[in-house]
C-alpha cells in the first residue's frame, strides 16, 4: 500500500489557510482512504489567482463551509465562482468554536483558555451536528472531491475530519496524527489579520491554546461521544442519521482496496 507522506498532503498557502488532503490513510479491512477526494482547510477568503488556478486542478465539486454567518460575511469565499463548485453553508450565529469570537472576548490566561477549549470539544459534535449531518449527506451522495473548512481548519473542521475518518474505519492513532499536522500551519498571518479586525489585545500566551492542536482536545471529543452515545457508530446513527446504508455509500465513494 502506498501512503501519502505528510509533506505531500499539505497544499501551498496560496490555496487557503491550513489546506491539506486527509485521504491516503489505512482503513478497516485492508482498505485505504482515497487521495484527492477529501480536503480540509481554514479560511479561503484570501485566495488569489495563483491559488485559484491550483485549486481548479483538484476538480473540487463541493465546499462545505462550517463557519458562522458572520464569519462568512466578513471573509467570504470566492475562489470557486465560475468553476462549477457547489458551496454548502449553514446560517447560524457565533458559537464557541468561532476563533474570531474567542479572540474578541479579550484577555485571559493560558490555563483558562485551554480549559475553555476542552469544554468546547465536549460540546462541538452536538452544537454543530446539523453541519456534520449535511457533510455526511454530501459525501454519501458522492459530492466529491470535497473540501470542508472553517476559520482555522482545526476545531469545527478537525471534528468533522475525525468523524469522517472514524466512519471509514481509520484508527484513532492515525486520526490524531492527521489532527496534529495543524501544528505545521503558520498562524501568524491569520492571527495578525484577525486581531487587526477585532482590535483584540489578547496576549500570545493566552492565545496559544486557541491555536494548538492539543491531543487533549480530541480526547475530550471522543470521550464525550462515547459517554453520551456509547460509541462513534451510535453517535453517527443517533445524531447524524448515518446508518449501515449510508455508511456503505460513504465507503463506496471514499475507500479503495489497499
C-alpha angles and dihedrals in degrees: 000000000000111000126198112253116233093244092051095053094056114089123211117272093249086073092061139288117307091353117171146145113254095190129095096068123132113257136189121302096024093296126125134210113260118249122229092033106081124046132172128199149158124231115342097185093109098056111131131188098289091051092045090053091051093046090050089062091059093068093225111188100183142026115202103198111195095185124117123258091257093051092050092047092052096042109021122191110236108153091096096057112120093013098093093247118150115226117205120192137157125224112233138135127256116302136189088263092063106106094201092051091052091052091046090059088071137219125007133147123263096251092054092048093048091051089048091052092051090052089048090056091050089061105029099088089056101036090054099034092119090058094046090048089055092046092054090047091054091049094046089052090054096248090158150177085054134176119204116197147166130171102291097015089230117088112028089024093041090054091048091051093047090053095047094047091046090053089052092053099254114156122256089239091056092046089054091048090054091048092051092057086081085078086075092060118102106234095179096094094041093049093044091053094044094048091049089052096045098033089225121174094197112146122241090243093054092044094052096083090052090058099038125106091215119183088219089066094058090042089057090049095051095038092054094047091049092047095047101035105018096238144004089261091056091046091053092049099040101037104027103026093239108148133162095290093051092044091053091052091048093051091045091058099038110032132072129187111265 
